[in-house]
Amino acid sequence: MEQILFSQEMEEFVQSSGEHGIVVFSLGSMVSNMSEERANVIASALAQIPQKVLWRYDGKKPDTLGPNTRLYKWIPQNDVLGHPKTKTFITHGGSNGIYEAIYHGIPMVGLPLFADQPHNVVHMTAKGAAIRLDLETMSTEDLLNALKEVINNPFYKENVMRLSAIQHDQPMKPLDRAIFWIEFVMRNRGAKHLRPAAHDLTWFQYHSLDVIGFLLACVATAVFVITKCCLFCCRKCASIGKKGKRD
């Protein structure tokens, strides 16, 4: 049994959702705030669904925030996604959040922002496990319709459960694998044969100073040769010009 890192207040709020369940909303640790206009658009949509909402948000409280939505500066995301009452996950599409949602079989509404996030959300959309929206241009109706579709249409839940089954299909549980490797290191006195070779590098090799020095030498040589060639050509042209004047 996994330990659930819920506060009593959070657990009571989750349990108060009844048969409707909860929606988890997080844009990751790098984005905990947004413009007031966007926050109000989102809060207005969340206020219209029957589910309770746990929103990881550290900005000003939106004016349109509904009584079904609680704001938290931090939430135990993996544990909340693993709660049996969780219906969907509104995510920015970070790799960790995607894998956690797949592991627990939670369909997603993706609001990708940058880096690998658009690709991750597109991949989940192609697999039928998510709906993608644009955070900057979506309306309240867009988010509301996406949430209703993901929560009420069994198509998304079935697809993400299929992905979850694939992820769980391993020869041993992750905890058992972690215990094996801890005991392996203990049995083999630190397992020095698995020690990264980087630990044996000298300080100038570790910081690639030898490589940098070689590249600088190549650049200096190239500059020296080009300069000498230009000077030689200039002298040659000057000597030809002087010879022409004398003639």
VENPENOR-V666506 format. One record per residue. PHI is phi in degrees with one decimal (NA if undefined). PSI is psi as a letter, one per 20 degrees, with the letter a starting at -180 (* if undefined). D_FIRST is the distance of its C-alpha to the first C-alpha in whole Angstrom. Layout:
BEGIN
PHI&PSI&D_FIRST  PHI&PSI&D_FIRST
END
This chain:
BEGIN
NA&p&0  -75.2&q&4  -77.5&p&7  -94.5&o&9  -91.1&l&12  -96.1&q&15  -78.3&r&18  -62.2&h&19  -63.7&g&21  -66.8&g&20  -65.2&g&17  -64.1&h&20  -65.0&g&22  -64.0&g&19  -66.8&h&19  -72.7&i&23  -73.3&i&23  63.1&b&23  -74.7&i&23  -73.8&h&24  81.0&a&21  -128.7&r&21  -118.3&p&23  -104.8&p&22  -130.2&o&25  -151.3&p&25  -103.6&k&28  85.9&r&26  -75.7&h&27  -82.7&h&31  -128.3&n&32  -109.8&i&31  -136.7&r&34  -159.7&r&37  -65.8&q&40  -62.0&h&40  -63.1&g&42  -67.5&g&39  -61.5&h&36  -69.6&h&39  -60.8&g&39  -67.3&g&35  -60.6&h&34  -64.2&h&37  -68.9&g&35  -63.4&h&32  -68.8&i&33  -97.9&j&35  -100.8&q&31  -76.3&i&30  -75.3&q&26  -81.6&q&25  -124.9&p&25  -105.5&o&23  -114.9&o&26  -81.2&o&26  -152.5&p&29  -120.5&j&31  -98.2&a&35  -66.4&p&37  -61.1&p&36  -63.8&q&37  -66.9&h&40  -95.5&j&38  -62.3&p&35  -88.3&r&34  -68.3&i&32  -86.5&j&29  -118.2&p&28  -114.2&p&27  -98.9&p&28  -133.5&p&26  -70.8&h&27  -152.6&q&23  -133.6&q&20  -75.6&n&16  -53.5&g&17  -62.8&g&14  -68.7&h&12  -67.1&g&15  -64.4&h&15  -83.2&i&12  -72.3&p&12  -62.8&i&13  -90.4&i&17  -72.8&p&18  -102.2&h&21  -156.5&r&22  -130.1&o&23  -91.7&o&26  -134.8&q&26  -81.7&i&29  93.8&k&28  -65.8&q&26  -58.4&g&25  -61.3&g&21  -63.3&h&21  -61.7&g&22  -66.9&h&20  -65.4&g&17  -65.1&g&18  -62.4&g&19  -56.4&g&15  -92.0&i&14  69.8&l&17  -112.2&o&19  -67.3&q&23  -128.4&q&25  -115.2&o&28  -96.7&p&30  -124.0&m&32  -65.9&q&33  -117.2&g&35  -160.8&r&36  56.9&c&35  -83.7&i&33  -62.8&g&31  -58.0&g&34  -64.4&g&33  -60.5&g&30  -69.8&g&30  -60.2&g&33  -63.1&g&31  -67.6&h&28  -65.2&g&31  -63.8&h&33  -83.2&i&30  75.0&k&30  -109.4&j&26  -157.3&r&28  -121.0&p&31  -101.9&p&33  -132.1&q&35  -98.1&o&37  -58.6&h&37  -81.8&h&40  -116.5&i&42  -67.7&q&40  -100.2&r&41  -59.0&g&39  -65.3&h&39  -60.3&g&38  -67.2&g&35  -61.4&g&35  -65.3&h&35  -64.7&g&33  -64.1&g&30  -61.3&g&31  -65.1&g&32  -68.0&h&28  -77.1&g&27  -94.8&h&29  -89.8&o&30  -63.9&i&27  -54.6&g&29  -71.7&g&27  -64.8&g&23  -63.0&g&24  -67.5&g&25  -71.1&h&22  -67.8&h&20  -65.2&g&22  -65.1&h&22  -64.4&g&18  -62.5&h&19  -64.6&g&21  -65.3&h&19  -79.0&i&16  -78.3&n&19  -128.1&q&18  -66.1&h&19  -151.5&q&16  -70.6&q&13  -54.3&h&13  -64.6&g&12  -63.4&h&14  -66.8&g&17  -64.2&g&16  -64.3&g&16  -59.3&g&19  -70.7&h&21  -64.4&g&21  -68.6&h&22  -61.3&g&25  -64.2&h&26  -67.2&g&26  -64.5&h&28  -104.1&k&30  50.8&l&31  95.4&i&30  48.9&l&31  -64.3&h&34  -69.6&i&35  -98.3&j&32  -69.2&p&33  -58.8&p&35  -64.3&i&38  -60.1&h&39  -69.3&i&38  -97.5&j&42  -77.3&q&44  -73.2&r&46  -63.6&h&46  -77.3&h&49  -74.1&h&47  -61.5&h&43  -92.7&j&45  59.2&k&47  -67.6&h&50  -67.1&h&52  -68.1&g&51  -62.0&g&52  -61.6&g&55  -62.4&g&56  -64.9&h&56  -64.3&h&58  -64.5&h&61  -63.7&g&61  -64.4&g&61  -62.3&g&64  -63.1&g&66  -62.7&g&65  -63.4&g&67  -63.0&g&69  -65.3&g&71  -63.9&g&71  -62.4&g&72  -61.8&g&75  -64.7&g&76  -65.4&g&76  -63.3&g&79  -62.5&g&80  -64.7&g&81  -64.1&g&82  -63.2&h&85  -64.3&g&86  -64.6&g&86  -63.5&g&88  -66.2&h&90  -66.1&h&91  -65.0&g&92  -64.6&h&94  -64.8&h&96  -67.1&h&97  -66.2&g&98  -64.8&h&101  -68.5&*&102
END
